[in-house]
Amino acid sequence: MNNRYLRKNFVIDADIARAANDLSNNISARCNADVLCSIQRHHSAVFSRRLLEEWKKHHSSFASRWLASMLQQNCVNFSDKEQPQLRKEVIKCCPGRESVIDKDFHLLEAAIEYDRIVLSCDKKARNCFSVAAHTVKELENILWQNPSVDKDLIVWIEKNAPFDIHRCLKSGE
């Protein structure tokens, strides 16, 4: 990485680690593995304690090697800053969706502490947080990308993940 290239910090959901398992015959797995490789070349990862536990529980051999390499390169940041008031605000916006919020809210907490970027294949969580982003200002500019849907994701990552309103939770896309 050259000096003018600034590393971004990506919160990477465990579903991507799990999906990057069988690279031989699955396009989605290959996509997720390519995303992880691109981040490894150019950026850093952010883990909360809970997210790291999820990665260890649901990891693939590829993801385990990837994480070990990122740790060895000192390209992992840790976040455990909880935001209970923000969580309450999100729950108010998404009544009846507490289980979805509880499952992935830690991703938002880590993203807010760093560069506001989440990579996750969880469409239910993104949809719920997208609804909340229209009311909860703290969420509106979080970039939430799904590697299984976004065909230009690797190019975006390699261009240093610039802010793009269409990638934000508030955009609802």
BELURGI-V11580 format. One line per field, one symbol per residue. ss: DSSP state (@ for helix, = for strand, . for the rest). psi: psi as a letter, one per 30 degrees, with the letter a starting at -180 (. if undefined). burial: + if it has 24 or more other C-alpha atoms within 12 Angstrom, else -. A space follows every 50 residues. Layout:
ss=???
psi=???
burial=???
This chain:
ss=........====.@@@@@@.......@@@@@@@@@@@@@@@@.====.@@ @@@@@@@@..@@@@@@@@@@@@...===.....@@@@@@@@@@....@@@ @@@@@@@@@@@@@...===...@@@@@@@@@@@...@@@...===..... ..@@@@@@......@@@=@@@..
psi=klffjkkljkkjlffeeefhdjfegjeeeeeeeeeeeeeeefallkklee eeeeeeeglleeeeeeeeeeeeghhklkkgjkieeeeeeeeefikggeee eeegefeeeeeefcghkkkkgjeeeeeefeeeffejeffegkjjkjffej fgeeeeefggilkjeffleffg.
burial=------+++++++++++++++------+++++++++++++++++++++-+ ++-+++--++-+++-++--+----+++++------++-+++-++--+--+ +-++++++++++++++++++++--++++++++++-+-+++++++++++-- --++--++-++--+--++++++-
